[in-house]
């Protein structure tokens, strides 16, 4: 793969795709992460690297570390990277690499591909005909606390016990009662989300539960109670989505306090266990 390269250009690597897939259905011309460049497809046996050239002054390791602190620059570049992953995923099996995976030369990239070709081709086999879906469930804790207060026999007994107490003790016991209602509400929410996740696992090839986001990040009044990712095989996709839709519809009809957010299909960001060395590699 003889290439003429400028000393001022580095190689930005987006992803790996199977060479056979690309040759069967070549991708149309695409603008690269730097608009002056175009996406390129470098073949190495069964593996094709999706790459572009980027200026050394912006993407050299120490310079890139400073650039990503510029949120406006990062947002534009990360959006481009993400959008290209989605386009590739529509046509090919994709092993996605992290934003900012850079190599100094074609030779160093080819060397890495040769050294890790077994790992990459194993990922092709594992990820073929699969999609990643993200299921977020939000819960209105007040709704669940009210349900506990109104429908719990244990709660009714505690309230009756409090009414029989001296006035001075009632104040503190009522505070304990509020804490009890909150604990029961949280318990119900966790149980629901665990049951949902356990069932979705049976419809997935792989799954993971990520950290819940805080309200200041989501911008919602409800708490995020499940942030699950699922790798779904094509034959089970409709069953997977139909189950989620049925659960969401039931939650809405019963005004249960649960709200769903379903996004996908995505490239398999969370289930590709191949990681190229990050940063500039010579």
C-alpha positions in Angstrom: 0.0 0.0 0.0 2.4 2.6 -1.2 1.2 6.0 -0.3 2.8 9.4 -0.6 2.3 11.3 2.6 3.1 14.8 3.7 5.2 15.3 6.9 2.5 17.6 8.1 -0.4 15.1 7.9 -1.4 12.4 10.4 -3.8 9.5 9.9 -7.1 9.7 11.8 -8.8 6.3 12.1 -12.6 6.1 12.5 -13.2 2.4 12.4 -12.6 -1.0 10.8 -14.9 -2.7 8.4 -14.7 -6.0 6.5 -12.9 -5.6 3.1 -15.3 -7.9 1.4 -18.3 -5.8 2.6 -16.7 -2.6 1.3 -15.9 -4.1 -2.1 -19.4 -5.5 -2.5 -20.8 -2.0 -1.7 -18.3 0.9 -1.9 -19.2 4.0 0.1 -19.8 7.2 -1.8 -17.4 10.1 -1.4 -17.6 11.7 2.0 -16.2 14.8 3.6 -13.7 14.1 6.4 -13.4 15.5 9.9 -11.4 18.3 8.3 -13.6 19.6 5.5 -10.6 20.0 3.2 -10.0 16.3 3.3 -12.0 13.2 2.1 -12.7 9.9 3.8 -10.4 7.1 2.6 -10.6 3.3 2.8 -7.3 1.5 3.3 -7.4 -2.2 2.7 -5.2 -4.7 4.5 -6.3 -8.2 3.7 -9.7 -8.9 5.3 -9.7 -5.6 7.1 -10.4 -2.1 5.8 -9.5 0.9 7.9 -11.8 4.0 7.5 -9.5 6.9 7.7 -8.7 10.5 6.7 -5.7 12.8 6.8 -5.5 15.5 9.5 -3.1 18.4 10.0 -0.3 17.6 12.5 -0.6 21.1 14.1 -4.1 20.3 15.4 -3.9 16.5 15.9 -0.5 15.9 17.3 -1.0 14.3 20.7 -0.2 17.2 23.0 -2.1 19.6 20.7 -5.2 17.4 20.4 -5.3 17.3 24.2 -5.7 21.1 24.3 -8.1 21.2 21.4 -10.6 18.9 23.1 -10.9 21.4 25.9 -12.5 23.7 23.4 -16.1 22.5 23.7 -17.3 24.2 20.5 -14.5 22.5 18.5 -15.1 19.2 20.2 -18.8 19.3 19.6 -18.4 19.8 15.9 -15.7 17.1 15.5 -17.3 14.6 17.8 -20.6 15.0 16.0 -18.9 14.3 12.6 -17.3 11.2 14.0 -20.6 10.0 15.4 -22.5 10.7 12.2 -20.0 8.8 10.1 -20.2 5.8 12.5 -24.0 5.8 11.9 -23.6 5.9 8.1 -21.0 3.1 8.1 -23.2 1.0 10.4 -26.1 1.2 7.9 -23.9 -0.5 5.2 -21.3 -2.6 7.0 -20.3 -4.5 10.1 -18.3 -1.8 12.0 -15.7 -2.0 14.7 -15.8 1.6 15.9 -12.7 3.3 17.3 -12.7 6.1 19.9 -12.7 9.8 18.8 -9.1 11.0 18.4 -7.4 7.7 17.4 -4.4 8.9 15.5 -1.4 7.3 13.7 1.6 9.1 12.3 2.0 7.0 9.2 0.4 4.4 7.0 3.1 2.0 8.0 2.4 2.2 11.7 -1.3 1.7 11.0 -0.7 -1.3 8.8 1.6 -2.8 11.4 -1.1 -2.5 14.1 -3.7 -4.0 11.8 -1.4 -6.9 11.0 -0.6 -7.5 14.7 -4.3 -7.3 15.7 -6.0 -8.8 12.7 -7.2 -11.9 14.6 -8.8 -9.7 17.2 -10.4 -7.4 14.6 -11.8 -10.3 12.5 -13.2 -11.9 15.6 -15.0 -8.7 16.3 -16.4 -8.7 12.8 -17.9 -12.2 13.4 -19.3 -11.2 16.8 -20.9 -7.9 15.7 -22.2 -9.0 12.3 -26.0 -8.4 11.9 -26.3 -6.8 15.4 -27.4 -3.4 16.6 -26.9 -1.5 19.9 -29.9 0.0 21.6 -30.0 2.3 24.6 -33.0 2.1 27.0 -33.4 4.8 29.6 -36.2 4.6 32.2 -37.1 7.6 34.2 -39.2 7.5 37.4 -41.3 10.1 39.2 -40.4 9.3 42.8 -43.3 11.3 44.1 -45.8 9.2 42.3 -44.4 6.1 43.9 -44.3 7.6 47.3 -47.9 8.6 47.0 -48.8 5.1 46.0 -47.0 3.7 49.0 -48.9 6.1 51.3 -52.3 5.3 49.8 -52.0 1.6 49.2 -49.6 0.0 51.6 -51.1 -1.9 54.5 -47.8 -1.5 56.4 -48.1 2.2 55.9 -51.7 2.3 57.2 -50.6 0.4 60.3 -47.7 2.8 61.0 -50.0 5.8 60.6 -52.5 4.2 63.1 -49.7 3.5 65.5 -48.5 7.2 65.3 -52.0 8.5 66.0 -52.0 6.7 69.3 -48.8 8.3 70.4 -48.3 11.4 72.5 -48.2 14.6 70.6 -44.5 15.2 71.2 -43.5 11.9 69.7 -45.8 12.2 66.7 -43.7 14.8 65.0 -40.5 12.6 64.9 -42.4 9.5 64.0 -44.1 11.2 61.0 -40.7 12.2 59.7 -39.7 8.6 60.0 -42.9 7.7 58.1 -41.9 9.9 55.2 -38.5 8.3 55.0 -40.2 4.9 55.1 -42.4 5.9 52.1 -39.4 7.1 50.2 -37.4 3.9 50.9 -40.4 1.8 49.7 -40.8 3.9 46.6 -37.1 3.5 45.7 -37.3 -0.2 46.3 -40.3 -0.5 43.9 -38.5 1.5 41.2 -35.3 -0.6 41.5 -37.3 -3.8 41.4 -39.2 -2.7 38.3 -36.0 -1.7 36.5 -34.1 -4.8 37.5 -37.0 -7.0 36.1 -37.1 -5.0 32.9 -33.3 -5.3 32.4 -33.3 -9.0 33.2 -35.9 -9.7 30.6 -34.2 -7.5 28.0 -31.0 -9.5 28.6 -32.8 -12.6 27.4 -33.6 -10.9 24.1 -30.0 -9.6 23.7 -26.6 -11.1 22.7 -25.0 -8.8 25.3 -26.0 -6.1 27.8 -24.7 -3.6 30.3 -26.1 -1.1 32.8 -24.4 2.3 32.7 -24.3 5.0 35.3 -27.6 6.9 35.6 -27.3 10.6 34.7 -28.2 13.3 37.1 -31.1 15.7 36.5 -28.8 18.6 35.7 -27.6 16.5 32.8 -30.9 15.1 31.5 -32.9 18.3 32.1 -35.8 16.2 33.3 -37.8 16.4 36.6 -37.8 12.6 37.0 -34.8 10.6 38.1 -33.1 8.3 35.6 -33.5 4.9 37.1 -32.2 2.6 34.3 -29.6 3.3 31.6 -29.2 0.0 29.8 -27.4 -0.8 26.6 -28.2 -4.0 24.6 -26.7 -5.7 21.7 -29.5 -7.1 19.7 -29.3 -9.8 16.9 -31.3 -9.1 13.8 -33.8 -12.0 14.3 -34.7 -10.8 17.8 -34.9 -7.1 17.0 -38.7 -6.9 16.5 -39.3 -9.0 19.6 -37.0 -6.7 21.6 -38.6 -3.5 20.4 -42.1 -4.8 20.7 -41.5 -5.8 24.3 -40.2 -2.3 25.1 -43.1 -0.7 23.3 -45.6 -2.8 25.2 -44.0 -1.9 28.6 -43.9 1.8 27.7 -47.5 1.8 26.6 -48.6 0.0 29.8 -46.7 2.5 31.9 -48.3 5.4 30.1 -51.8 4.0 30.3 -51.5 3.3 34.0 -49.8 6.6 34.7 -47.4 4.6 36.7 -44.7 7.2 37.0 -42.3 5.4 34.6 -41.1 7.1 31.4 -39.1 5.5 28.6 -36.5 6.9 26.2 -35.4 4.4 23.5 -32.6 5.3 21.1 -30.9 3.3 18.4 -29.9 1.5 16.4 -26.3 2.5 17.0 -22.9 1.0 16.0 -21.7 -1.3 18.8 -19.7 1.2 20.8 -20.1 -0.6 24.1 -19.7 -4.2 22.9 -16.7 -3.9 20.7 -13.9 -5.0 23.0 -11.2 -4.1 20.4 -9.3 -0.9 21.4 -6.6 0.5 19.1 -3.8 2.4 20.8 -5.0 6.0 21.3 -2.9 9.0 20.6 -0.3 9.5 17.9 1.6 6.3 17.1 4.7 6.4 14.9 
